[in-house]
Amino acid sequence: MAERSTAAVDVADNSGDEPLTAQADQSTADGVAKNRERDTDSDEAQGSGGTEHPDKASPPELHSGHKLARRYRLEECVTRLDGFSSWRAVDEKLRRAVGVHVLPAEHARARSVLAAARSSALLGDPRFVQVLDAVEENDLVYVVHEWLPDATELATLLAVGPLEPHDAYQMVSQIASAMAAAHREGLSHLRLNPNAVLRTSSGQWRIRGLAVNAALRGITSDTPQRTDTEAIGALLYAALTQRWPYENDAYGLSGLPKDVGLIAPDQVRAGVHRGLSELAMRALANDGATASRHEAACTTPEELVKAIGEMPRIRPPEPAFTAPPEYQRTTYQQGTYGRPAPHPGVTQPVPAPPPPLQSRTGRALKWAVSALLIAALGLGSWQLADALMDQSKSDETNKTQTTDDGDKSSAAPKPAALKIQGAAEYYPDGKAQHANDVKLTYDGDSSTYWRTYSFNAGPVLAPYKQGVGIVYDLGSEQSVSAASIELHYGGNYTAATLYAADSLSSSAPLSSMTKIATAQTTGKELKISAKTAVKARYVLLWITAAPYSGQDSYSGAGYKQAITDVQFTG
């Protein structure tokens, strides 16, 4: 997903106790269900570590706009679970976004959460999402941590496809060394998963929820180093294969076939780097698997770091080089610039001027030319005088009239506007937005619009929603070269693509369509232009990223967009 702004929020998730749709309805800013597009993350068991289920305490009555310590203003509730809630908030003192976990002071895990948060804050390692504050106040315990708007979860990256070998190598190297440093200070994670690992825009990998994630859910382990090492192996396995190395599906990834057991990544997917495949198996060998080629299993992050150091370094792919176009000589080049340079020391011959017309024929020709010139001058003078006389007899208003026929004839033809005959919402996943309002996008009234639901993740809507869009019917096959889309919300950022479709069907796959052009904007007007016009009767406008906007009369705060007017040109 380009980038999820909730990537830095430690999203509270369950372990399969409740359907995702039920969680989604609980995740609105004020805790009241508004729509089912607010997706929350689902967390499956990793094969080690258990989850206790203590008696659930009543969650505190919090809402958007509530302030903690007269400083942290709660903006949007991400999830309510097991008596605690997670929020996106604003630190009004430092004017920055933060994430906040809140739970009642009498909660069974309140003391352990405070202790874990304070221990994590003392580590101060920049490879972890930092805990900024841990406070007990007014019968509430809350933990404040960093919010990284430029970071993307590993789960989001894997929704697109497996990582390149160099990216996977960097990920496992940085995560393993960070966890080795944490364990040296007596801290463990116990919930390392694709939702807890983030990649920033600079390519650095960071870990969120150190110690705090497990404390919020009451997770403990008798062998914390083995638990975290196996979790790193599972992350590497998923990064190489886009599969989860257990039978259950989790984090948007398919699990392994049942009754097959743990098979090496290079046997699951062709082209997997052999050394990384063996490294993943050595880390996952803690749960009874057999390591590739019988190398010793890695049971601690330190051993995993050592094993990585013994591997040959994986270099990044070479950048593609595009050869410059060949030099082409143009017709305007004249004189010595357009001719080959003479060899040095060679004297160029100077052409002799033609001889003057000295013969009788030459003299006669000169007199004839002179006579023609005199006649032309006389005729021109007479026509000029006649024109001046006619002009003096005309009306004063006619004197100011001019014509631009010559300009019109030389002007290039303007692109023709294409009339929209009909439209239908496109939702191949079976979840429509507001299908009855598509006609408002071409009714000529800028005050009416079709809108999407409000999403928790963004600006890129994937993987929870690959996109939202509308298919337009132009009545007959037309040459489509550009589109102008007026938007209701501005901000960072809106991205859309035009496709040539075969029909108004909402279930036709994108792979069956021809891509015309794509563009993005942070304003309220999006212009999409194609290099070459495409013949099509049906055109799909497919929005894949939407800006963040606050709560309005139609929907809560979140990543959303609305279309007020669409025009196509050919």
MITIDO-326194 format. One record per residue (C-alpha): x, y, z; residue number from 1. Coordinates in nm, 2 decimals. Layout:
! residues N
       x       y       z  num
       X       Y       Z  NUM
...
! end
This chain:
! residues 570
       x       y       z  num
    0.00    0.00    0.00    1
    0.19    0.35   -0.11    2
    0.17    0.43    0.27    3
   -0.07    0.36    0.56    4
   -0.07    0.65    0.80    5
   -0.19    0.41    1.08    6
    0.13    0.22    1.04    7
    0.28    0.37    1.35    8
   -0.03    0.31    1.56    9
    0.00   -0.01    1.76   10
   -0.34   -0.14    1.65   11
   -0.50   -0.36    1.91   12
   -0.63   -0.68    1.76   13
   -0.77   -1.01    1.88   14
   -0.68   -1.37    1.82   15
   -0.98   -1.48    1.63   16
   -1.23   -1.45    1.91   17
   -1.46   -1.21    1.72   18
   -1.54   -1.17    1.35   19
   -1.37   -0.88    1.16   20
   -1.69   -0.72    1.08   21
   -1.79   -0.69    1.44   22
   -1.45   -0.53    1.52   23
   -1.49   -0.29    1.23   24
   -1.82   -0.17    1.36   25
   -1.66   -0.09    1.70   26
   -1.37    0.11    1.56   27
   -1.53    0.44    1.48   28
   -1.41    0.76    1.64   29
   -1.68    0.77    1.90   30
   -1.73    0.40    1.95   31
   -2.06    0.39    1.76   32
   -2.09    0.17    1.45   33
   -2.12    0.39    1.13   34
   -2.00    0.17    0.84   35
   -1.82   -0.15    0.78   36
   -1.54    0.00    0.59   37
   -1.34    0.06    0.90   38
   -1.12   -0.25    0.90   39
   -0.91   -0.36    1.19   40
   -0.61   -0.60    1.18   41
   -0.66   -0.96    1.26   42
   -0.39   -1.15    1.45   43
   -0.35   -1.53    1.43   44
   -0.14   -1.76    1.66   45
    0.22   -1.79    1.55   46
    0.27   -2.14    1.69   47
    0.43   -2.03    2.02   48
    0.32   -1.82    2.31   49
   -0.03   -1.83    2.45   50
   -0.30   -1.57    2.51   51
   -0.47   -1.55    2.85   52
   -0.83   -1.43    2.88   53
   -0.88   -1.24    3.20   54
   -1.20   -1.10    3.32   55
   -1.28   -0.80    3.09   56
   -1.30   -0.47    3.27   57
   -1.55   -0.20    3.15   58
   -1.37    0.03    2.90   59
   -1.36    0.39    3.00   60
   -1.62    0.63    2.84   61
   -1.39    0.82    2.59   62
   -1.48    1.00    2.28   63
   -1.31    1.20    2.00   64
   -1.20    1.54    2.14   65
   -1.13    1.40    2.49   66
   -0.80    1.52    2.64   67
   -0.56    1.33    2.85   68
   -0.33    1.53    3.08   69
   -0.47    1.84    2.92   70
   -0.23    1.76    2.63   71
   -0.32    1.45    2.43   72
   -0.64    1.51    2.23   73
   -0.80    1.19    2.12   74
   -0.89    1.20    1.74   75
   -1.00    0.86    1.63   76
   -1.06    0.52    1.80   77
   -0.87    0.25    1.62   78
   -1.00   -0.05    1.82   79
   -1.17   -0.14    2.15   80
   -1.07   -0.48    2.28   81
   -1.05   -0.67    2.61   82
   -1.13   -0.35    2.81   83
   -0.87   -0.13    2.65   84
   -0.88    0.10    2.34   85
   -0.62    0.23    2.10   86
   -0.64    0.59    1.96   87
   -0.49    0.82    1.71   88
   -0.43    1.14    1.90   89
   -0.26    1.48    1.88   90
    0.00    1.61    2.13   91
   -0.11    1.97    2.15   92
    0.19    2.08    2.34   93
    0.44    1.96    2.07   94
    0.19    1.98    1.78   95
    0.25    1.62    1.66   96
    0.05    1.31    1.60   97
    0.08    1.03    1.85   98
   -0.07    0.69    1.93   99
   -0.24    0.62    2.27  100
   -0.34    0.30    2.45  101
   -0.60    0.36    2.72  102
   -0.73    0.12    2.98  103
   -0.90    0.15    3.33  104
   -0.67    0.17    3.63  105
   -0.85   -0.13    3.78  106
   -0.79   -0.35    3.47  107
   -0.62   -0.68    3.55  108
   -0.33   -0.59    3.32  109
   -0.29   -0.22    3.40  110
    0.01   -0.26    3.63  111
    0.20   -0.49    3.39  112
    0.13   -0.25    3.09  113
    0.27    0.04    3.29  114
    0.58   -0.15    3.38  115
    0.63   -0.28    3.02  116
    0.59    0.07    2.88  117
    0.84    0.23    3.12  118
    1.09   -0.05    3.06  119
    1.06   -0.01    2.68  120
    1.10    0.37    2.71  121
    1.43    0.33    2.89  122
    1.58    0.13    2.60  123
    1.58    0.43    2.38  124
    1.68    0.23    2.07  125
    1.57    0.42    1.75  126
    1.49    0.08    1.58  127
    1.18    0.06    1.79  128
    0.88    0.28    1.79  129
    0.94    0.49    2.10  130
    0.72    0.50    2.41  131
    0.68    0.87    2.49  132
    0.47    0.86    2.81  133
    0.32    0.61    3.05  134
    0.08    0.76    3.31  135
   -0.18    0.66    3.56  136
   -0.43    0.95    3.61  137
   -0.80    0.99    3.69  138
   -0.86    0.61    3.71  139
   -0.70    0.57    3.37  140
   -0.37    0.42    3.26  141
   -0.25    0.53    2.92  142
    0.06    0.47    2.71  143
    0.16    0.73    2.45  144
    0.39    0.63    2.16  145
    0.53    0.76    1.83  146
    0.31    0.79    1.52  147
    0.50    0.74    1.20  148
    0.29    0.87    0.90  149
    0.56    0.77    0.65  150
    0.59    0.41    0.76  151
    0.42    0.10    0.60  152
    0.34   -0.23    0.77  153
    0.51   -0.54    0.64  154
    0.16   -0.69    0.61  155
    0.07   -0.41    0.36  156
    0.39   -0.46    0.16  157
    0.32   -0.84    0.14  158
   -0.03   -0.78    0.01  159
    0.13   -0.66   -0.32  160
    0.38   -0.95   -0.34  161
    0.69   -1.10   -0.18  162
    0.99   -0.88   -0.11  163
    1.30   -0.87   -0.33  164
    1.59   -1.07   -0.19  165
    1.78   -0.75   -0.09  166
    1.48   -0.61    0.09  167
    1.42   -0.93    0.27  168
    1.78   -0.95    0.37  169
    1.77   -0.59    0.51  170
    1.45   -0.66    0.69  171
    1.57   -0.98    0.87  172
    1.92   -0.82    0.95  173
    1.77   -0.51    1.11  174
    1.49   -0.68    1.30  175
    1.72   -0.96    1.43  176
    1.99   -0.71    1.55  177
    1.73   -0.49    1.71  178
    1.57   -0.78    1.90  179
    1.92   -0.90    2.01  180
    1.98   -0.56    2.16  181
    1.65   -0.57    2.34  182
    1.71   -0.91    2.49  183
    2.04   -0.80    2.62  184
    1.85   -0.54    2.82  185
    1.60   -0.81    2.94  186
    1.32   -0.70    2.71  187
    1.12   -0.93    2.48  188
    0.84   -0.87    2.23  189
    0.64   -1.20    2.21  190
    0.41   -1.06    1.94  191
    0.64   -1.00    1.64  192
    0.42   -1.03    1.34  193
    0.37   -0.85    1.00  194
    0.16   -0.58    1.17  195
    0.44   -0.50    1.42  196
    0.72   -0.45    1.16  197
    0.73   -0.12    0.97  198
    0.93    0.01    0.68  199
    0.99    0.39    0.67  200
    1.01    0.60    0.35  201
    1.39    0.60    0.39  202
    1.40    0.21    0.38  203
    1.47    0.16    0.75  204
    1.28   -0.12    0.94  205
    1.13   -0.04    1.28  206
    0.95   -0.25    1.54  207
    0.65   -0.13    1.74  208
    0.50   -0.26    2.06  209
    0.81   -0.39    2.23  210
    0.70   -0.55    2.56  211
    0.38   -0.34    2.56  212
    0.18   -0.55    2.30  213
    0.23   -0.86    2.50  214
    0.14   -0.69    2.83  215
   -0.18   -0.55    2.69  216
   -0.29   -0.90    2.60  217
   -0.14   -1.08    2.90  218
    0.10   -1.29    2.68  219
    0.39   -1.46    2.85  220
    0.65   -1.71    2.75  221
    0.89   -1.94    2.94  222
    1.14   -1.91    2.65  223
    1.11   -1.55    2.53  224
    1.42   -1.56    2.31  225
    1.31   -1.87    2.13  226
    0.96   -1.72    2.08  227
    1.10   -1.40    1.93  228
    1.35   -1.59    1.71  229
    1.08   -1.81    1.57  230
    0.87   -1.50    1.50  231
    1.16   -1.34    1.30  232
    1.19   -1.67    1.10  233
    0.81   -1.65    1.03  234
    0.85   -1.29    0.91  235
    1.14   -1.39    0.68  236
    0.94   -1.69    0.55  237
    0.64   -1.47    0.47  238
    0.86   -1.20    0.30  239
    1.01   -1.47    0.07  240
    0.70   -1.66   -0.02  241
    0.40   -1.44    0.06  242
    0.27   -1.73    0.27  243
    0.23   -1.77    0.64  244
    0.44   -2.07    0.77  245
    0.16   -2.23    0.96  246
   -0.17   -2.40    0.86  247
   -0.39   -2.10    0.96  248
   -0.43   -1.80    0.73  249
   -0.31   -1.48    0.90  250
   -0.23   -1.11    0.83  251
   -0.38   -1.13    0.49  252
   -0.15   -1.43    0.39  253
   -0.26   -1.78    0.31  254
   -0.13   -2.06    0.53  255
    0.05   -2.37    0.42  256
   -0.14   -2.67    0.31  257
   -0.27   -2.89    0.59  258
   -0.09   -3.22    0.68  259
    0.22   -3.12    0.48  260
    0.43   -2.97    0.75  261
    0.68   -2.69    0.73  262
    0.85   -2.69    0.39  263
    1.14   -2.47    0.29  264
    1.05   -2.14    0.12  265
    1.24   -2.23   -0.20  266
    1.01   -2.53   -0.23  267
    0.70   -2.31   -0.19  268
    0.79   -2.05   -0.45  269
    1.03   -2.06   -0.74  270
    1.32   -1.81   -0.75  271
    1.36   -1.77   -0.37  272
    1.71   -1.69   -0.25  273
    1.86   -2.02   -0.13  274
    2.06   -1.87    0.16  275
    1.76   -1.67    0.29  276
    1.54   -1.98    0.26  277
    1.78   -2.18    0.48  278
    1.81   -1.89    0.73  279
    1.43   -1.89    0.77  280
    1.42   -2.26    0.83  281
    1.70   -2.24    1.09  282
    1.50   -1.98    1.28  283
    1.17   -2.18    1.25  284
    1.34   -2.50    1.36  285
    1.24   -2.43    1.72  286
    0.90   -2.59    1.68  287
    1.01   -2.93    1.57  288
    1.10   -2.85    1.20  289
    1.42   -2.98    1.05  290
    1.67   -2.72    0.94  291
    1.78   -2.72    0.57  292
    2.11   -2.90    0.51  293
    2.11   -2.99    0.88  294
    2.26   -2.66    1.00  295
    2.22   -2.59    1.37  296
    1.89   -2.42    1.46  297
    1.90   -2.05    1.58  298
    1.73   -2.03    1.91  299
    1.81   -1.67    2.01  300
    1.83   -1.34    1.82  301
    2.20   -1.33    1.89  302
    2.25   -1.67    1.71  303
    2.04   -1.54    1.42  304
    2.25   -1.23    1.39  305
    2.56   -1.44    1.38  306
    2.41   -1.67    1.11  307
    2.32   -1.36    0.90  308
    2.68   -1.23    0.94  309
    2.81   -1.56    0.80  310
    2.60   -1.53    0.48  311
    2.74   -1.36    0.16  312
    2.61   -1.01    0.15  313
    2.31   -0.97   -0.08  314
    2.36   -0.66   -0.30  315
    2.07   -0.44   -0.42  316
    1.97   -0.49   -0.78  317
    2.15   -0.29   -1.04  318
    1.96    0.02   -1.16  319
    1.83   -0.01   -1.51  320
    2.02    0.21   -1.76  321
    1.83    0.37   -2.05  322
    2.05    0.46   -2.35  323
    2.01    0.82   -2.47  324
    1.83    0.86   -2.81  325
    2.05    0.88   -3.11  326
    2.14    1.23   -3.23  327
    1.93    1.34   -3.53  328
    2.03    1.63   -3.76  329
    1.74    1.87   -3.81  330
    1.65    2.06   -4.13  331
    1.70    2.40   -3.97  332
    2.08    2.36   -3.94  333
    2.24    2.58   -4.20  334
    2.58    2.73   -4.28  335
    2.89    2.58   -4.14  336
    2.69    2.44   -3.83  337
    2.51    2.19   -4.04  338
    2.81    2.09   -4.26  339
    3.11    1.87   -4.18  340
    3.41    2.08   -4.06  341
    3.69    2.11   -4.31  342
    4.02    1.94   -4.25  343
    4.27    2.18   -4.08  344
    4.52    2.35   -4.32  345
    4.29    2.31   -4.63  346
    4.21    2.64   -4.80  347
    3.85    2.66   -4.90  348
    3.80    2.78   -5.26  349
    3.61    3.11   -5.29  350
    3.35    3.10   -5.57  351
    3.40    3.38   -5.83  352
    3.10    3.62   -5.87  353
    2.90    3.58   -6.20  354
    3.01    3.82   -6.47  355
    2.79    4.14   -6.52  356
    2.54    4.15   -6.80  357
    2.76    4.34   -7.06  358
    2.61    4.20   -7.38  359
    2.32    4.36   -7.59  360
    2.09    4.10   -7.46  361
    2.18    4.17   -7.11  362
    2.12    4.54   -7.15  363
    1.78    4.48   -7.30  364
    1.69    4.25   -7.01  365
    1.78    4.52   -6.76  366
    1.56    4.78   -6.94  367
    1.27    4.53   -6.94  368
    1.30    4.46   -6.57  369
    1.31    4.83   -6.50  370
    1.00    4.89   -6.70  371
    0.81    4.61   -6.52  372
    0.92    4.76   -6.18  373
    0.79    5.11   -6.28  374
    0.46    4.96   -6.39  375
    0.42    4.76   -6.07  376
    0.49    5.07   -5.86  377
    0.22    5.27   -6.05  378
   -0.04    5.00   -6.02  379
    0.03    4.96   -5.65  380
    0.00    5.33   -5.60  381
   -0.33    5.34   -5.78  382
   -0.47    5.05   -5.57  383
   -0.35    5.21   -5.25  384
   -0.52    5.54   -5.33  385
   -0.84    5.37   -5.42  386
   -0.84    5.17   -5.09  387
   -0.79    5.49   -4.90  388
   -1.08    5.66   -5.07  389
   -1.31    5.37   -5.00  390
   -1.21    5.37   -4.64  391
   -1.28    5.74   -4.60  392
   -1.64    5.68   -4.72  393
   -1.71    5.40   -4.48  394
   -1.88    5.43   -4.13  395
   -1.68    5.50   -3.83  396
   -1.78    5.17   -3.68  397
   -1.65    4.98   -3.98  398
   -1.30    5.13   -3.93  399
   -1.24    4.94   -3.62  400
   -1.36    4.60   -3.75  401
   -1.09    4.33   -3.80  402
   -1.09    3.97   -3.90  403
   -0.91    3.68   -3.75  404
   -1.00    3.42   -4.01  405
   -0.63    3.36   -4.07  406
   -0.57    3.29   -3.70  407
   -0.87    3.05   -3.68  408
   -0.76    2.85   -3.98  409
   -0.41    2.81   -3.83  410
   -0.51    2.72   -3.48  411
   -0.49    2.36   -3.37  412
   -0.82    2.18   -3.30  413
   -0.93    2.18   -2.94  414
   -0.99    1.84   -2.77  415
   -1.36    1.74   -2.80  416
   -1.56    1.68   -2.48  417
   -1.72    1.34   -2.47  418
   -2.08    1.31   -2.34  419
   -2.14    1.06   -2.06  420
   -2.46    0.85   -2.13  421
   -2.46    0.65   -1.81  422
   -2.25    0.50   -1.53  423
   -2.24    0.23   -1.27  424
   -2.03    0.18   -0.96  425
   -1.75   -0.07   -0.99  426
   -1.69   -0.30   -0.69  427
   -1.54   -0.64   -0.78  428
   -1.51   -0.73   -0.41  429
   -1.89   -0.72   -0.38  430
   -1.89   -0.42   -0.14  431
   -2.04   -0.11   -0.30  432
   -1.99    0.24   -0.16  433
   -2.30    0.45   -0.28  434
   -2.40    0.29   -0.60  435
   -2.72    0.50   -0.64  436
   -2.53    0.83   -0.64  437
   -2.30    0.77   -0.94  438
   -2.52    0.99   -1.16  439
   -2.43    1.29   -0.94  440
   -2.08    1.29   -1.08  441
   -2.19    1.40   -1.43  442
   -2.51    1.60   -1.36  443
   -2.34    1.93   -1.41  444
   -2.41    2.03   -1.04  445
   -2.09    2.08   -0.84  446
   -2.28    2.08   -0.51  447
   -2.38    1.71   -0.55  448
   -2.14    1.42   -0.54  449
   -2.08    1.05   -0.51  450
   -1.87    0.96   -0.21  451
   -1.68    0.67   -0.06  452
   -1.69    0.54    0.29  453
   -1.44    0.66    0.55  454
   -1.14    0.42    0.59  455
   -0.90    0.39    0.89  456
   -0.60    0.32    0.67  457
   -0.45    0.54    0.40  458
   -0.39    0.72    0.18  459
   -0.35    0.39   -0.01  460
   -0.66    0.19    0.05  461
   -0.50   -0.16   -0.01  462
   -0.50   -0.43    0.11  463
   -0.84   -0.39    0.29  464
   -0.99   -0.22   -0.02  465
   -0.80   -0.25   -0.35  466
   -0.99    0.06   -0.47  467
   -1.32    0.22   -0.54  468
   -1.45    0.34   -0.87  469
   -1.72    0.41   -1.13  470
   -1.75    0.28   -1.49  471
   -1.88    0.54   -1.74  472
   -2.07    0.47   -2.06  473
   -1.99    0.71   -2.35  474
   -2.27    0.57   -2.57  475
   -2.04    0.45   -2.85  476
   -1.67    0.38   -2.90  477
   -1.47    0.70   -2.86  478
   -1.11    0.80   -2.86  479
   -1.04    0.88   -2.49  480
   -0.73    1.08   -2.42  481
   -0.79    1.27   -2.09  482
   -1.02    1.32   -1.80  483
   -1.08    1.60   -1.55  484
   -1.22    1.50   -1.21  485
   -1.35    1.75   -0.96  486
   -1.30    1.62   -0.60  487
   -1.47    1.72   -0.27  488
   -1.18    1.66   -0.04  489
   -0.82    1.78   -0.08  490
   -0.51    1.67    0.11  491
   -0.24    1.41    0.09  492
   -0.33    1.25   -0.14  493
   -0.57    1.12   -0.42  494
   -0.45    0.87   -0.68  495
   -0.67    0.74   -0.97  496
   -0.63    0.54   -1.29  497
   -0.84    0.53   -1.61  498
   -0.91    0.19   -1.77  499
   -1.09    0.09   -2.09  500
   -1.35   -0.16   -1.99  501
   -1.58   -0.39   -2.20  502
   -1.90   -0.32   -2.01  503
   -2.06   -0.16   -1.70  504
   -2.02   -0.49   -1.51  505
   -1.90   -0.44   -1.15  506
   -1.75   -0.79   -1.13  507
   -1.51   -0.77   -1.43  508
   -1.15   -0.81   -1.31  509
   -0.90   -0.52   -1.36  510
   -0.67   -0.76   -1.55  511
   -0.92   -0.78   -1.83  512
   -0.91   -0.40   -1.89  513
   -0.67   -0.18   -2.08  514
   -0.49    0.08   -1.87  515
   -0.52    0.43   -2.02  516
   -0.33    0.66   -1.77  517
   -0.28    0.73   -1.40  518
   -0.22    1.05   -1.19  519
   -0.24    1.18   -0.84  520
   -0.30    1.51   -0.67  521
   -0.32    1.68   -0.33  522
   -0.58    1.94   -0.45  523
   -0.94    1.92   -0.54  524
   -0.89    1.88   -0.91  525
   -0.73    1.57   -1.07  526
   -0.63    1.57   -1.44  527
   -0.54    1.24   -1.61  528
   -0.38    1.26   -1.96  529
   -0.28    0.97   -2.18  530
    0.02    0.97   -2.41  531
   -0.19    0.80   -2.68  532
   -0.57    0.81   -2.71  533
   -0.74    0.48   -2.65  534
   -1.06    0.36   -2.82  535
   -1.33    0.27   -2.57  536
   -1.70    0.30   -2.50  537
   -1.68    0.22   -2.13  538
   -1.42    0.40   -1.91  539
   -1.34    0.30   -1.55  540
   -1.23    0.57   -1.30  541
   -1.05    0.36   -1.03  542
   -0.94    0.54   -0.71  543
   -0.67    0.37   -0.52  544
   -0.57    0.64   -0.26  545
   -0.77    0.89   -0.07  546
   -0.67    1.19    0.15  547
   -0.75    1.21    0.52  548
   -1.04    1.44    0.62  549
   -1.22    1.51    0.94  550
   -1.57    1.42    1.05  551
   -1.86    1.58    0.85  552
   -2.23    1.54    0.82  553
   -2.20    1.23    0.61  554
   -1.92    1.02    0.76  555
   -1.66    1.02    1.04  556
   -1.30    1.12    1.02  557
   -1.08    0.90    0.80  558
   -0.94    0.85    0.45  559
   -1.22    0.92    0.21  560
   -1.30    1.10   -0.12  561
   -1.60    1.22   -0.31  562
   -1.64    1.30   -0.68  563
   -1.85    1.61   -0.78  564
   -1.79    1.63   -1.16  565
   -1.62    1.41   -1.43  566
   -1.55    1.51   -1.78  567
   -1.37    1.31   -2.05  568
   -1.21    1.45   -2.37  569
   -1.09    1.28   -2.69  570
! end
